[in-house]
Amino acid sequence: MALTLMYITNSPDVALIAQDCGIERIWIDLETLGKEVRQKNFDSVKSHHSIEDIRKIKPLLSTSELLVRVNPWNDNSVEEINAVIEAGADIVMLPMWEDVDNVKNFINAVDKRAKTVLLLETKGAEECLDEVLKIPDVDEIHIGLNDLHIQYGLKFMFELLANGTVEKICKKIAEAGIPYGFGGIARLGYGDVPAELVISEHYRLGSTRAILSRAFCDTSKVNNIDEIRRIFAEESAILRKYEKQAAVFTPEEYEANRIRLIDGVKKVVKNKSGE
């Protein structure tokens, strides 16, 4: 079964291109609280989306779902969650949760009016995962490598994939029978670690969801709509073709790719360390 792919955009034109190319989820990103401080020195995506973007894009979607990441749990969360669901969110994602109460409050606020996704990206979330997995109505969990690697003081987000942290978390979620995914995917042949190796890990670890990263199509740099359409059409077809291969890799092939990924991560970390 192919990965469910997600792409972050508040552009109606880009959202329609992504949908036409089989991207299953369009992602509106409302998270701002604490993000500038947490990711101050990191080259990460900091979106400036609004609830109005939900209203603009939702009516255009016929096959893709609309996922909305809200802010970390706070005093205004119930109001915000009500607003995004009213505006048309199919899926609501909670970032930066730290404990069981954060999750219970979030699930209660959504109240089965939309699908729920927990973005696991803090040490606290990892530590209380066993208890969280017992909470009803958690529909999915996504492991956020960017913030989680920052919390661990690592230099590169795929260190979490190389050092077994992601595998350990995936096994727990799998045992609970909840769908899960992790991180982002660049276009094949691109990325600090080749996207092929990351996709291989998705299949080895039973992940069924992934974000298409900026390295797949960076619309902050490519603003010609025809070029964006070409990139999505060509690169998504290449990715899907490779997925079919990855889905039937032998255990030996998965292991060989895992070792190649570890070697690649070590090289990136060495470069970032100036060694």
C-alpha positions as protocol buffer text, in pm:
chain_id: "A"
residue {
  index: 1
  type: MET
  ca { x: 0 y: 0 z: 0 }
}
residue {
  index: 2
  type: ALA
  ca { x: 141 y: 341 z: -100 }
}
residue {
  index: 3
  type: LEU
  ca { x: 232 y: 603 z: 156 }
}
residue {
  index: 4
  type: THR
  ca { x: -27 y: 868 z: 236 }
}
residue {
  index: 5
  type: LEU
  ca { x: 155 y: 1185 z: 129 }
}
residue {
  index: 6
  type: MET
  ca { x: 103 y: 1532 z: 276 }
}
residue {
  index: 7
  type: TYR
  ca { x: 209 y: 1871 z: 142 }
}
residue {
  index: 8
  type: ILE
  ca { x: 210 y: 2202 z: 332 }
}
residue {
  index: 9
  type: THR
  ca { x: 63 y: 2493 z: 135 }
}
residue {
  index: 10
  type: ASN
  ca { x: -197 y: 2767 z: 164 }
}
residue {
  index: 11
  type: SER
  ca { x: -199 y: 2831 z: -211 }
}
residue {
  index: 12
  type: PRO
  ca { x: -521 y: 2715 z: -378 }
}
residue {
  index: 13
  type: ASP
  ca { x: -336 y: 2667 z: -708 }
}
residue {
  index: 14
  type: VAL
  ca { x: -61 y: 2453 z: -553 }
}
residue {
  index: 15
  type: ALA
  ca { x: -316 y: 2257 z: -348 }
}
residue {
  index: 16
  type: LEU
  ca { x: -504 y: 2165 z: -666 }
}
residue {
  index: 17
  type: ILE
  ca { x: -181 y: 2063 z: -842 }
}
residue {
  index: 18
  type: ALA
  ca { x: -88 y: 1842 z: -547 }
}
residue {
  index: 19
  type: GLN
  ca { x: -435 y: 1685 z: -544 }
}
residue {
  index: 20
  type: ASP
  ca { x: -421 y: 1622 z: -919 }
}
residue {
  index: 21
  type: CYS
  ca { x: -90 y: 1442 z: -868 }
}
residue {
  index: 22
  type: GLY
  ca { x: -235 y: 1209 z: -607 }
}
residue {
  index: 23
  type: ILE
  ca { x: -116 y: 1381 z: -290 }
}
residue {
  index: 24
  type: GLU
  ca { x: -370 y: 1266 z: -36 }
}
residue {
  index: 25
  type: ARG
  ca { x: -351 y: 1550 z: 216 }
}
residue {
  index: 26
  type: ILE
  ca { x: -319 y: 1925 z: 190 }
}
residue {
  index: 27
  type: TRP
  ca { x: -174 y: 2070 z: 511 }
}
residue {
  index: 28
  type: ILE
  ca { x: -267 y: 2412 z: 651 }
}
residue {
  index: 29
  type: ASP
  ca { x: -24 y: 2510 z: 924 }
}
residue {
  index: 30
  type: LEU
  ca { x: -153 y: 2739 z: 1201 }
}
residue {
  index: 31
  type: GLU
  ca { x: 123 y: 2659 z: 1452 }
}
residue {
  index: 32
  type: THR
  ca { x: 309 y: 2972 z: 1565 }
}
residue {
  index: 33
  type: LEU
  ca { x: 328 y: 2956 z: 1945 }
}
residue {
  index: 34
  type: GLY
  ca { x: 689 y: 2907 z: 2054 }
}
residue {
  index: 35
  type: LYS
  ca { x: 806 y: 2800 z: 1710 }
}
residue {
  index: 36
  type: GLU
  ca { x: 1030 y: 3098 z: 1634 }
}
residue {
  index: 37
  type: VAL
  ca { x: 1216 y: 3049 z: 1962 }
}
residue {
  index: 38
  type: ARG
  ca { x: 1246 y: 2669 z: 1935 }
}
residue {
  index: 39
  type: GLN
  ca { x: 1371 y: 2671 z: 1578 }
}
residue {
  index: 40
  type: LYS
  ca { x: 1556 y: 3004 z: 1580 }
}
residue {
  index: 41
  type: ASN
  ca { x: 1884 y: 2873 z: 1440 }
}
residue {
  index: 42
  type: PHE
  ca { x: 1740 y: 2596 z: 1226 }
}
residue {
  index: 43
  type: ASP
  ca { x: 1647 y: 2604 z: 857 }
}
residue {
  index: 44
  type: SER
  ca { x: 1290 y: 2491 z: 910 }
}
residue {
  index: 45
  type: VAL
  ca { x: 953 y: 2584 z: 764 }
}
residue {
  index: 46
  type: LYS
  ca { x: 770 y: 2856 z: 957 }
}
residue {
  index: 47
  type: SER
  ca { x: 432 y: 2903 z: 795 }
}
residue {
  index: 48
  type: HIS
  ca { x: 202 y: 3202 z: 813 }
}
residue {
  index: 49
  type: HIS
  ca { x: -130 y: 3039 z: 737 }
}
residue {
  index: 50
  type: SER
  ca { x: -473 y: 3140 z: 865 }
}
residue {
  index: 51
  type: ILE
  ca { x: -819 y: 2995 z: 924 }
}
residue {
  index: 52
  type: GLU
  ca { x: -930 y: 3184 z: 614 }
}
residue {
  index: 53
  type: ASP
  ca { x: -695 y: 2960 z: 414 }
}
residue {
  index: 54
  type: ILE
  ca { x: -900 y: 2660 z: 529 }
}
residue {
  index: 55
  type: ARG
  ca { x: -1216 y: 2823 z: 395 }
}
residue {
  index: 56
  type: LYS
  ca { x: -1047 y: 2900 z: 63 }
}
residue {
  index: 57
  type: ILE
  ca { x: -898 y: 2557 z: 0 }
}
residue {
  index: 58
  type: LYS
  ca { x: -1150 y: 2313 z: 148 }
}
residue {
  index: 59
  type: PRO
  ca { x: -1421 y: 2370 z: -120 }
}
residue {
  index: 60
  type: LEU
  ca { x: -1165 y: 2303 z: -394 }
}
residue {
  index: 61
  type: LEU
  ca { x: -1072 y: 1956 z: -269 }
}
residue {
  index: 62
  type: SER
  ca { x: -1253 y: 1654 z: -406 }
}
residue {
  index: 63
  type: THR
  ca { x: -1012 y: 1366 z: -340 }
}
residue {
  index: 64
  type: SER
  ca { x: -756 y: 1507 z: -96 }
}
residue {
  index: 65
  type: GLU
  ca { x: -825 y: 1563 z: 272 }
}
residue {
  index: 66
  type: LEU
  ca { x: -751 y: 1891 z: 450 }
}
residue {
  index: 67
  type: LEU
  ca { x: -523 y: 1855 z: 751 }
}
residue {
  index: 68
  type: VAL
  ca { x: -480 y: 2149 z: 989 }
}
residue {
  index: 69
  type: ARG
  ca { x: -203 y: 2173 z: 1247 }
}
residue {
  index: 70
  type: VAL
  ca { x: -321 y: 2389 z: 1535 }
}
residue {
  index: 71
  type: ASN
  ca { x: -107 y: 2540 z: 1809 }
}
residue {
  index: 72
  type: PRO
  ca { x: 28 y: 2342 z: 2105 }
}
residue {
  index: 73
  type: TRP
  ca { x: -234 y: 2301 z: 2378 }
}
residue {
  index: 74
  type: ASN
  ca { x: -304 y: 2636 z: 2546 }
}
residue {
  index: 75
  type: ASP
  ca { x: -586 y: 2839 z: 2701 }
}
residue {
  index: 76
  type: ASN
  ca { x: -727 y: 2921 z: 2357 }
}
residue {
  index: 77
  type: SER
  ca { x: -709 y: 2569 z: 2213 }
}
residue {
  index: 78
  type: VAL
  ca { x: -1079 y: 2481 z: 2240 }
}
residue {
  index: 79
  type: GLU
  ca { x: -1174 y: 2801 z: 2057 }
}
residue {
  index: 80
  type: GLU
  ca { x: -910 y: 2741 z: 1790 }
}
residue {
  index: 81
  type: ILE
  ca { x: -1009 y: 2377 z: 1736 }
}
residue {
  index: 82
  type: ASN
  ca { x: -1377 y: 2471 z: 1708 }
}
residue {
  index: 83
  type: ALA
  ca { x: -1287 y: 2736 z: 1450 }
}
residue {
  index: 84
  type: VAL
  ca { x: -1078 y: 2508 z: 1228 }
}
residue {
  index: 85
  type: ILE
  ca { x: -1340 y: 2233 z: 1231 }
}
residue {
  index: 86
  type: GLU
  ca { x: -1614 y: 2484 z: 1150 }
}
residue {
  index: 87
  type: ALA
  ca { x: -1398 y: 2616 z: 864 }
}
residue {
  index: 88
  type: GLY
  ca { x: -1372 y: 2267 z: 713 }
}
residue {
  index: 89
  type: ALA
  ca { x: -1075 y: 2075 z: 855 }
}
residue {
  index: 90
  type: ASP
  ca { x: -1101 y: 1701 z: 791 }
}
residue {
  index: 91
  type: ILE
  ca { x: -806 y: 1624 z: 1019 }
}
residue {
  index: 92
  type: VAL
  ca { x: -672 y: 1819 z: 1318 }
}
residue {
  index: 93
  type: MET
  ca { x: -312 y: 1777 z: 1432 }
}
residue {
  index: 94
  type: LEU
  ca { x: -181 y: 1859 z: 1780 }
}
residue {
  index: 95
  type: PRO
  ca { x: 189 y: 1953 z: 1796 }
}
residue {
  index: 96
  type: MET
  ca { x: 433 y: 1974 z: 2088 }
}
residue {
  index: 97
  type: TRP
  ca { x: 222 y: 1781 z: 2341 }
}
residue {
  index: 98
  type: GLU
  ca { x: 407 y: 1695 z: 2659 }
}
residue {
  index: 99
  type: ASP
  ca { x: 175 y: 1478 z: 2867 }
}
residue {
  index: 100
  type: VAL
  ca { x: -137 y: 1264 z: 2881 }
}
residue {
  index: 101
  type: ASP
  ca { x: -358 y: 1557 z: 2984 }
}
residue {
  index: 102
  type: ASN
  ca { x: -262 y: 1753 z: 2670 }
}
residue {
  index: 103
  type: VAL
  ca { x: -378 y: 1462 z: 2458 }
}
residue {
  index: 104
  type: LYS
  ca { x: -699 y: 1395 z: 2651 }
}
residue {
  index: 105
  type: ASN
  ca { x: -794 y: 1764 z: 2635 }
}
residue {
  index: 106
  type: PHE
  ca { x: -727 y: 1768 z: 2260 }
}
residue {
  index: 107
  type: ILE
  ca { x: -931 y: 1453 z: 2193 }
}
residue {
  index: 108
  type: ASN
  ca { x: -1220 y: 1589 z: 2400 }
}
residue {
  index: 109
  type: ALA
  ca { x: -1208 y: 1923 z: 2218 }
}
residue {
  index: 110
  type: VAL
  ca { x: -1221 y: 1761 z: 1874 }
}
residue {
  index: 111
  type: ASP
  ca { x: -1502 y: 1536 z: 1999 }
}
residue {
  index: 112
  type: LYS
  ca { x: -1500 y: 1304 z: 1694 }
}
residue {
  index: 113
  type: ARG
  ca { x: -1589 y: 1591 z: 1459 }
}
residue {
  index: 114
  type: ALA
  ca { x: -1266 y: 1536 z: 1264 }
}
residue {
  index: 115
  type: LYS
  ca { x: -982 y: 1283 z: 1254 }
}
residue {
  index: 116
  type: THR
  ca { x: -710 y: 1339 z: 1513 }
}
residue {
  index: 117
  type: VAL
  ca { x: -333 y: 1323 z: 1464 }
}
residue {
  index: 118
  type: LEU
  ca { x: -80 y: 1355 z: 1743 }
}
residue {
  index: 119
  type: LEU
  ca { x: 253 y: 1503 z: 1636 }
}
residue {
  index: 120
  type: LEU
  ca { x: 507 y: 1333 z: 1863 }
}
residue {
  index: 121
  type: GLU
  ca { x: 801 y: 1573 z: 1881 }
}
residue {
  index: 122
  type: THR
  ca { x: 894 y: 1618 z: 2248 }
}
residue {
  index: 123
  type: LYS
  ca { x: 1080 y: 1411 z: 2506 }
}
residue {
  index: 124
  type: GLY
  ca { x: 773 y: 1430 z: 2728 }
}
residue {
  index: 125
  type: ALA
  ca { x: 556 y: 1284 z: 2452 }
}
residue {
  index: 126
  type: GLU
  ca { x: 794 y: 995 z: 2403 }
}
residue {
  index: 127
  type: GLU
  ca { x: 809 y: 928 z: 2778 }
}
residue {
  index: 128
  type: CYS
  ca { x: 430 y: 913 z: 2820 }
}
residue {
  index: 129
  type: LEU
  ca { x: 359 y: 732 z: 2492 }
}
residue {
  index: 130
  type: ASP
  ca { x: 259 y: 405 z: 2662 }
}
residue {
  index: 131
  type: GLU
  ca { x: -23 y: 583 z: 2846 }
}
residue {
  index: 132
  type: VAL
  ca { x: -125 y: 792 z: 2544 }
}
residue {
  index: 133
  type: LEU
  ca { x: -166 y: 479 z: 2333 }
}
residue {
  index: 134
  type: LYS
  ca { x: -444 y: 369 z: 2569 }
}
residue {
  index: 135
  type: ILE
  ca { x: -651 y: 684 z: 2503 }
}
residue {
  index: 136
  type: PRO
  ca { x: -953 y: 622 z: 2275 }
}
residue {
  index: 137
  type: ASP
  ca { x: -1007 y: 816 z: 1951 }
}
residue {
  index: 138
  type: VAL
  ca { x: -641 y: 885 z: 1870 }
}
residue {
  index: 139
  type: ASP
  ca { x: -663 y: 819 z: 1496 }
}
residue {
  index: 140
  type: GLU
  ca { x: -298 y: 860 z: 1396 }
}
residue {
  index: 141
  type: ILE
  ca { x: 46 y: 956 z: 1526 }
}
residue {
  index: 142
  type: HIS
  ca { x: 319 y: 1131 z: 1330 }
}
residue {
  index: 143
  type: ILE
  ca { x: 676 y: 1143 z: 1463 }
}
residue {
  index: 144
  type: GLY
  ca { x: 812 y: 1494 z: 1412 }
}
residue {
  index: 145
  type: LEU
  ca { x: 1184 y: 1453 z: 1359 }
}
residue {
  index: 146
  type: ASN
  ca { x: 1265 y: 1824 z: 1342 }
}
residue {
  index: 147
  type: ASP
  ca { x: 1164 y: 1937 z: 1691 }
}
residue {
  index: 148
  type: LEU
  ca { x: 1241 y: 1598 z: 1848 }
}
residue {
  index: 149
  type: HIS
  ca { x: 1603 y: 1604 z: 1731 }
}
residue {
  index: 150
  type: ILE
  ca { x: 1635 y: 1958 z: 1865 }
}
residue {
  index: 151
  type: GLN
  ca { x: 1509 y: 1841 z: 2206 }
}
residue {
  index: 152
  type: TYR
  ca { x: 1771 y: 1567 z: 2207 }
}
residue {
  index: 153
  type: GLY
  ca { x: 2046 y: 1813 z: 2119 }
}
residue {
  index: 154
  type: LEU
  ca { x: 2127 y: 1635 z: 1793 }
}
residue {
  index: 155
  type: LYS
  ca { x: 2269 y: 1803 z: 1485 }
}
residue {
  index: 156
  type: PHE
  ca { x: 2058 y: 1634 z: 1217 }
}
residue {
  index: 157
  type: MET
  ca { x: 1699 y: 1513 z: 1230 }
}
residue {
  index: 158
  type: PHE
  ca { x: 1770 y: 1178 z: 1063 }
}
residue {
  index: 159
  type: GLU
  ca { x: 2001 y: 1087 z: 1351 }
}
residue {
  index: 160
  type: LEU
  ca { x: 1678 y: 973 z: 1519 }
}
residue {
  index: 161
  type: LEU
  ca { x: 1626 y: 730 z: 1233 }
}
residue {
  index: 162
  type: ALA
  ca { x: 1987 y: 611 z: 1239 }
}
residue {
  index: 163
  type: ASN
  ca { x: 2012 y: 562 z: 1616 }
}
residue {
  index: 164
  type: GLY
  ca { x: 1698 y: 348 z: 1653 }
}
residue {
  index: 165
  type: THR
  ca { x: 1478 y: 606 z: 1828 }
}
residue {
  index: 166
  type: VAL
  ca { x: 1221 y: 613 z: 1547 }
}
residue {
  index: 167
  type: GLU
  ca { x: 1216 y: 233 z: 1525 }
}
residue {
  index: 168
  type: LYS
  ca { x: 1152 y: 201 z: 1899 }
}
residue {
  index: 169
  type: ILE
  ca { x: 863 y: 449 z: 1884 }
}
residue {
  index: 170
  type: CYS
  ca { x: 717 y: 288 z: 1570 }
}
residue {
  index: 171
  type: LYS
  ca { x: 711 y: -55 z: 1732 }
}
residue {
  index: 172
  type: LYS
  ca { x: 511 y: 76 z: 2027 }
}
residue {
  index: 173
  type: ILE
  ca { x: 257 y: 251 z: 1804 }
}
residue {
  index: 174
  type: ALA
  ca { x: 229 y: -52 z: 1576 }
}
residue {
  index: 175
  type: GLU
  ca { x: 150 y: -276 z: 1872 }
}
residue {
  index: 176
  type: ALA
  ca { x: -136 y: -41 z: 1961 }
}
residue {
  index: 177
  type: GLY
  ca { x: -278 y: -74 z: 1608 }
}
residue {
  index: 178
  type: ILE
  ca { x: -265 y: 299 z: 1535 }
}
residue {
  index: 179
  type: PRO
  ca { x: -146 y: 420 z: 1190 }
}
residue {
  index: 180
  type: TYR
  ca { x: 175 y: 625 z: 1200 }
}
residue {
  index: 181
  type: GLY
  ca { x: 435 y: 804 z: 995 }
}
residue {
  index: 182
  type: PHE
  ca { x: 746 y: 1013 z: 1041 }
}
residue {
  index: 183
  type: GLY
  ca { x: 947 y: 1298 z: 895 }
}
residue {
  index: 184
  type: GLY
  ca { x: 957 y: 1429 z: 543 }
}
residue {
  index: 185
  type: ILE
  ca { x: 1063 y: 1304 z: 200 }
}
residue {
  index: 186
  type: ALA
  ca { x: 1259 y: 1494 z: -63 }
}
residue {
  index: 187
  type: ARG
  ca { x: 1236 y: 1412 z: -432 }
}
residue {
  index: 188
  type: LEU
  ca { x: 1434 y: 1100 z: -523 }
}
residue {
  index: 189
  type: GLY
  ca { x: 1804 y: 1165 z: -564 }
}
residue {
  index: 190
  type: TYR
  ca { x: 1783 y: 1472 z: -340 }
}
residue {
  index: 191
  type: GLY
  ca { x: 1813 y: 1543 z: 30 }
}
residue {
  index: 192
  type: ASP
  ca { x: 2107 y: 1536 z: 274 }
}
residue {
  index: 193
  type: VAL
  ca { x: 2039 y: 1163 z: 291 }
}
residue {
  index: 194
  type: PRO
  ca { x: 1898 y: 1018 z: -35 }
}
residue {
  index: 195
  type: ALA
  ca { x: 1520 y: 1007 z: -27 }
}
residue {
  index: 196
  type: GLU
  ca { x: 1533 y: 647 z: -150 }
}
residue {
  index: 197
  type: LEU
  ca { x: 1690 y: 536 z: 179 }
}
residue {
  index: 198
  type: VAL
  ca { x: 1431 y: 725 z: 385 }
}
residue {
  index: 199
  type: ILE
  ca { x: 1146 y: 568 z: 186 }
}
residue {
  index: 200
  type: SER
  ca { x: 1302 y: 225 z: 241 }
}
residue {
  index: 201
  type: GLU
  ca { x: 1291 y: 292 z: 616 }
}
residue {
  index: 202
  type: HIS
  ca { x: 924 y: 391 z: 597 }
}
residue {
  index: 203
  type: TYR
  ca { x: 844 y: 53 z: 447 }
}
residue {
  index: 204
  type: ARG
  ca { x: 1077 y: -141 z: 678 }
}
residue {
  index: 205
  type: LEU
  ca { x: 921 y: 21 z: 985 }
}
residue {
  index: 206
  type: GLY
  ca { x: 558 y: -7 z: 873 }
}
residue {
  index: 207
  type: SER
  ca { x: 506 y: 368 z: 835 }
}
residue {
  index: 208
  type: THR
  ca { x: 212 y: 465 z: 617 }
}
residue {
  index: 209
  type: ARG
  ca { x: 234 y: 847 z: 620 }
}
residue {
  index: 210
  type: ALA
  ca { x: 497 y: 1101 z: 511 }
}
residue {
  index: 211
  type: ILE
  ca { x: 530 y: 1473 z: 445 }
}
residue {
  index: 212
  type: LEU
  ca { x: 667 y: 1596 z: 114 }
}
residue {
  index: 213
  type: SER
  ca { x: 942 y: 1833 z: 226 }
}
residue {
  index: 214
  type: ARG
  ca { x: 1064 y: 2160 z: 81 }
}
residue {
  index: 215
  type: ALA
  ca { x: 1332 y: 1959 z: -100 }
}
residue {
  index: 216
  type: PHE
  ca { x: 1048 y: 1795 z: -298 }
}
residue {
  index: 217
  type: CYS
  ca { x: 914 y: 2126 z: -427 }
}
residue {
  index: 218
  type: ASP
  ca { x: 1010 y: 2455 z: -263 }
}
residue {
  index: 219
  type: THR
  ca { x: 741 y: 2699 z: -374 }
}
residue {
  index: 220
  type: SER
  ca { x: 921 y: 2981 z: -192 }
}
residue {
  index: 221
  type: LYS
  ca { x: 1187 y: 2953 z: -462 }
}
residue {
  index: 222
  type: VAL
  ca { x: 988 y: 2811 z: -756 }
}
residue {
  index: 223
  type: ASN
  ca { x: 697 y: 3045 z: -821 }
}
residue {
  index: 224
  type: ASN
  ca { x: 614 y: 2962 z: -1182 }
}
residue {
  index: 225
  type: ILE
  ca { x: 293 y: 2761 z: -1161 }
}
residue {
  index: 226
  type: ASP
  ca { x: 373 y: 2557 z: -1473 }
}
residue {
  index: 227
  type: GLU
  ca { x: 711 y: 2460 z: -1328 }
}
residue {
  index: 228
  type: ILE
  ca { x: 547 y: 2363 z: -999 }
}
residue {
  index: 229
  type: ARG
  ca { x: 299 y: 2149 z: -1193 }
}
residue {
  index: 230
  type: ARG
  ca { x: 583 y: 1982 z: -1383 }
}
residue {
  index: 231
  type: ILE
  ca { x: 780 y: 1908 z: -1065 }
}
residue {
  index: 232
  type: PHE
  ca { x: 479 y: 1757 z: -890 }
}
residue {
  index: 233
  type: ALA
  ca { x: 372 y: 1548 z: -1188 }
}
residue {
  index: 234
  type: GLU
  ca { x: 717 y: 1411 z: -1268 }
}
residue {
  index: 235
  type: GLU
  ca { x: 854 y: 1369 z: -918 }
}
residue {
  index: 236
  type: SER
  ca { x: 541 y: 1216 z: -764 }
}
residue {
  index: 237
  type: ALA
  ca { x: 535 y: 957 z: -1044 }
}
residue {
  index: 238
  type: ILE
  ca { x: 902 y: 873 z: -981 }
}
residue {
  index: 239
  type: LEU
  ca { x: 838 y: 847 z: -607 }
}
residue {
  index: 240
  type: ARG
  ca { x: 536 y: 621 z: -650 }
}
residue {
  index: 241
  type: LYS
  ca { x: 730 y: 395 z: -886 }
}
residue {
  index: 242
  type: TYR
  ca { x: 1010 y: 360 z: -630 }
}
residue {
  index: 243
  type: GLU
  ca { x: 756 y: 287 z: -356 }
}
residue {
  index: 244
  type: LYS
  ca { x: 640 y: -20 z: -547 }
}
residue {
  index: 245
  type: GLN
  ca { x: 997 y: -149 z: -540 }
}
residue {
  index: 246
  type: ALA
  ca { x: 1044 y: -65 z: -172 }
}
residue {
  index: 247
  type: ALA
  ca { x: 723 y: -245 z: -80 }
}
residue {
  index: 248
  type: VAL
  ca { x: 870 y: -578 z: -188 }
}
residue {
  index: 249
  type: PHE
  ca { x: 1231 y: -540 z: -73 }
}
residue {
  index: 250
  type: THR
  ca { x: 1373 y: -847 z: 97 }
}
residue {
  index: 251
  type: PRO
  ca { x: 1484 y: -823 z: 463 }
}
residue {
  index: 252
  type: GLU
  ca { x: 1842 y: -821 z: 333 }
}
residue {
  index: 253
  type: GLU
  ca { x: 1768 y: -524 z: 105 }
}
residue {
  index: 254
  type: TYR
  ca { x: 1602 y: -330 z: 387 }
}
residue {
  index: 255
  type: GLU
  ca { x: 1902 y: -396 z: 610 }
}
residue {
  index: 256
  type: ALA
  ca { x: 2151 y: -290 z: 342 }
}
residue {
  index: 257
  type: ASN
  ca { x: 1958 y: 36 z: 292 }
}
residue {
  index: 258
  type: ARG
  ca { x: 1944 y: 93 z: 668 }
}
residue {
  index: 259
  type: ILE
  ca { x: 2322 y: 63 z: 691 }
}
residue {
  index: 260
  type: ARG
  ca { x: 2364 y: 299 z: 396 }
}
residue {
  index: 261
  type: LEU
  ca { x: 2134 y: 547 z: 570 }
}
residue {
  index: 262
  type: ILE
  ca { x: 2338 y: 527 z: 892 }
}
residue {
  index: 263
  type: ASP
  ca { x: 2657 y: 591 z: 695 }
}
residue {
  index: 264
  type: GLY
  ca { x: 2495 y: 885 z: 519 }
}
residue {
  index: 265
  type: VAL
  ca { x: 2374 y: 1034 z: 847 }
}
residue {
  index: 266
  type: LYS
  ca { x: 2723 y: 1002 z: 997 }
}
residue {
  index: 267
  type: LYS
  ca { x: 2869 y: 1196 z: 703 }
}
residue {
  index: 268
  type: VAL
  ca { x: 2612 y: 1475 z: 739 }
}
residue {
  index: 269
  type: VAL
  ca { x: 2674 y: 1503 z: 1114 }
}
residue {
  index: 270
  type: LYS
  ca { x: 3050 y: 1509 z: 1055 }
}
residue {
  index: 271
  type: ASN
  ca { x: 3009 y: 1794 z: 803 }
}
residue {
  index: 272
  type: LYS
  ca { x: 2781 y: 1987 z: 1036 }
}
residue {
  index: 273
  type: SER
  ca { x: 3039 y: 1943 z: 1314 }
}
residue {
  index: 274
  type: GLY
  ca { x: 3310 y: 2087 z: 1089 }
}
residue {
  index: 275
  type: GLU
  ca { x: 3522 y: 1776 z: 1118 }
}
